Amino acid sequence: MTTIRFIGPGRAGRSLAAALGDAGFDILGFLGPRDDVVNAADGADALVIATPDHAVAAVAAAVAPVPGTVVLHLAGSLGLDVLAPHPRRASLHPLVPLPNPEVGRIRLASGATFALAGDPLAGDLARALGGRVVTVDDGNRAAYHAAACMAANHVVALLGQVDRVAASVGLDLDTFLGLARAALEDVADLGPAAALTGPAARGDLATLDRHRAALPAGERAGYDAGVALARRLVEQEVVPC
């Protein structure tokens, strides 16, 4: 049975440990920020560094290398160089939000996509969870992670703006969630350009101006950014004569 130890008992680490434990892996436990991690790789087939991104390199450097142990990190934006002291290195980044370990353990075992690099053990773990795997090389990690943040964090932030503007006219966010879900389904089925509707898509400048005039000043920059992205999507689909 593959044995796995974790450094970093946060949401990502505890979610992955729970999911892998459910899949039959032997979870050896967690080390936290006050623990001595020098011998963390001893007796484990894999050591997962599940700390915040900025701490991964320092934590990896503090662990004494063990030739047979694969050291993995979960940081989407980092390459394998941050694990440099260790001969067997890998990265395993799940493309699902992990708001808490209870939700995370379910999502990680529900056909999630995992971005991998390095040692094949990372792929073995992802596939044991029923995951889809993609390979992202070190030179592309930052751009890949930016896309991931846009797909999740920026969408959440945008819906936060919807919530604020809706509240200003006496409505709640639930009023608009069906619209958002349908738009995402259209993107999945048709692609972004074909899914785009609304005044920015049809070049209705008068309606866009009415929107801007109705919005509080603090909401206009976000709205304008959205319009600019929509117009870029329209323009890239125009076929030159």
C-alpha positions in Angstrom: 0.0 0.0 0.0 1.3 3.4 -0.9 2.1 5.5 2.1 1.7 9.3 2.1 2.6 12.0 4.6 1.5 15.6 4.4 3.1 18.9 5.4 0.5 21.6 5.8 -2.9 20.8 7.4 -4.9 23.4 5.4 -7.9 23.0 3.2 -6.1 21.6 0.2 -4.0 19.1 2.2 -6.8 17.8 4.3 -9.1 17.5 1.2 -6.5 15.5 -0.7 -5.6 13.3 2.3 -9.3 12.5 2.9 -9.9 11.6 -0.8 -6.8 9.5 -1.0 -7.6 7.8 2.3 -11.0 6.9 0.8 -9.3 5.5 -2.2 -7.2 3.1 -0.1 -4.0 4.9 0.4 -2.2 4.8 3.8 -2.2 8.4 5.1 0.6 8.8 7.7 -0.7 12.1 9.0 0.2 15.8 8.9 3.1 18.0 10.0 2.3 21.6 10.8 4.2 24.9 11.0 5.6 24.2 14.4 6.8 20.7 13.6 10.3 19.7 12.7 10.1 18.5 9.1 13.7 17.3 8.6 12.8 13.6 8.6 9.3 14.1 7.0 10.3 12.0 4.0 11.4 9.0 6.0 9.1 6.0 5.8 6.8 7.5 3.2 6.4 6.6 -0.5 5.2 10.2 -1.1 5.5 13.5 0.8 2.9 16.1 -0.1 3.9 19.7 0.6 0.5 21.4 0.9 1.6 24.7 2.3 0.9 28.2 0.8 2.8 28.7 -2.4 5.3 31.1 -0.9 6.4 28.6 1.6 6.9 25.5 -0.6 10.6 26.1 -1.5 11.6 26.7 2.1 9.8 23.7 3.4 11.2 21.5 0.7 14.7 22.7 1.5 14.2 21.9 5.1 13.3 18.2 4.4 16.2 15.8 4.2 16.0 14.0 0.8 15.2 10.3 0.7 16.0 8.7 -2.6 12.9 6.6 -2.9 10.4 9.2 -1.7 8.5 11.3 -4.2 8.1 14.9 -2.9 5.0 16.6 -4.4 3.6 20.1 -4.1 0.0 21.2 -4.9 0.9 24.8 -6.1 -0.6 25.5 -9.5 1.8 28.4 -10.3 5.1 26.7 -9.3 7.4 24.4 -11.2 9.5 21.5 -10.0 12.5 23.7 -9.3 11.2 24.6 -5.9 11.6 21.0 -4.9 15.2 21.0 -6.0 16.8 19.1 -3.1 14.8 16.0 -3.8 15.6 13.5 -6.6 12.0 12.4 -7.2 9.7 15.5 -7.6 6.2 16.1 -8.9 3.4 18.6 -8.9 -0.3 17.7 -8.6 -2.7 20.6 -8.9 -6.5 19.9 -8.8 -8.7 22.1 -10.9 -11.5 22.3 -8.4 -12.3 24.7 -5.6 -11.6 23.2 -2.1 -13.5 25.5 0.3 -13.3 22.9 3.1 -12.2 19.3 3.5 -15.7 17.8 3.5 -16.5 19.4 0.1 -13.0 18.9 -1.1 -12.8 15.1 -0.5 -16.0 14.7 -2.6 -14.9 17.0 -5.5 -11.4 15.4 -5.8 -13.0 12.0 -6.3 -15.7 13.2 -8.7 -13.8 13.2 -12.0 -11.7 16.4 -11.4 -9.0 17.5 -13.7 -5.4 17.5 -12.3 -2.5 19.3 -13.8 0.7 17.3 -13.4 4.4 17.5 -13.9 7.3 15.3 -12.9 7.3 11.8 -11.3 4.7 9.4 -12.6 3.4 8.8 -9.1 1.4 12.1 -9.4 -0.5 10.6 -12.3 -1.1 7.4 -10.3 -2.7 9.4 -7.5 -4.9 11.5 -9.8 -6.1 8.4 -11.7 -6.8 6.6 -8.4 -9.3 9.3 -7.7 -10.9 8.9 -11.1 -9.4 12.1 -12.3 -8.6 13.4 -15.8 -4.9 14.4 -16.1 -3.2 17.1 -18.1 0.5 17.9 -18.2 1.7 21.4 -17.7 5.4 22.1 -18.1 7.3 24.4 -15.7 7.5 27.2 -18.2 3.7 27.3 -18.6 2.7 27.0 -15.0 2.2 30.7 -14.3 -0.1 31.2 -17.3 -1.9 28.0 -16.6 -2.6 29.1 -13.0 -3.7 32.5 -14.2 -6.3 30.8 -16.3 -7.4 28.7 -13.4 -7.8 31.7 -11.2 -9.9 33.4 -13.9 -12.1 30.4 -14.2 -12.8 30.2 -10.5 -11.7 33.2 -8.4 -12.6 35.8 -10.9 -16.0 34.3 -11.6 -16.7 34.3 -7.8 -15.6 38.0 -7.6 -17.8 38.9 -10.6 -20.8 37.3 -8.9 -19.9 39.3 -5.8 -20.4 42.4 -8.0 -23.7 41.0 -9.2 -24.8 40.6 -5.6 -24.0 44.2 -4.8 -25.7 45.7 -7.8 -28.8 43.4 -7.4 -29.1 44.5 -3.7 -29.1 48.1 -4.8 -32.5 47.5 -6.6 -33.9 45.2 -3.9 -33.1 41.8 -5.4 -30.9 39.0 -4.2 -28.2 37.0 -5.9 -30.5 33.9 -6.3 -32.4 36.0 -8.9 -29.4 35.9 -11.2 -27.8 32.5 -10.5 -30.0 30.6 -13.0 -28.8 33.1 -15.7 -25.2 32.5 -14.7 -25.5 28.7 -14.7 -27.2 28.7 -18.1 -24.4 30.9 -19.5 -21.8 28.5 -18.3 -23.7 25.6 -19.8 -23.8 27.4 -23.1 -20.0 28.0 -22.9 -19.5 24.3 -22.3 -21.8 23.3 -25.2 -21.1 26.1 -27.8 -17.8 27.7 -26.8 -17.4 31.3 -25.5 -17.9 33.2 -28.7 -21.2 31.5 -29.7 -22.5 31.6 -26.1 -22.0 35.4 -25.8 -25.3 37.4 -25.8 -26.3 40.9 -24.6 -25.6 44.5 -25.5 -21.8 44.2 -25.7 -22.1 41.2 -28.1 -24.5 43.2 -30.4 -22.7 46.5 -30.2 -25.6 48.3 -28.4 -23.6 51.3 -27.1 -26.7 53.2 -25.9 -27.6 50.4 -23.5 -24.1 50.1 -22.3 -24.0 53.8 -21.6 -27.3 53.5 -19.6 -25.8 50.7 -17.5 -22.7 52.8 -16.7 -24.8 55.8 -15.7 -26.9 53.6 -13.4 -24.0 52.0 -11.6 -22.3 53.4 -8.5 -18.9 54.9 -9.4 -17.1 52.1 -7.5 -18.7 49.4 -9.8 -17.9 51.0 -13.1 -14.3 49.8 -13.5 -15.4 46.2 -13.1 -18.3 46.6 -15.5 -16.0 48.3 -18.1 -13.5 45.4 -17.8 -16.3 43.0 -18.5 -17.5 44.9 -21.5 -14.0 45.1 -22.9 -13.6 41.3 -22.6 -16.9 40.8 -24.3 -16.0 43.1 -27.2 -12.6 41.4 -27.6 -14.5 38.1 -27.9 -16.7 39.5 -30.5 -13.9 41.1 -32.5 -11.8 37.9 -32.5 -14.6 36.1 -34.2 -14.9 38.7 -37.1 -13.6 37.1 -40.3 -11.6 39.7 -42.3 -13.0 40.5 -45.8 
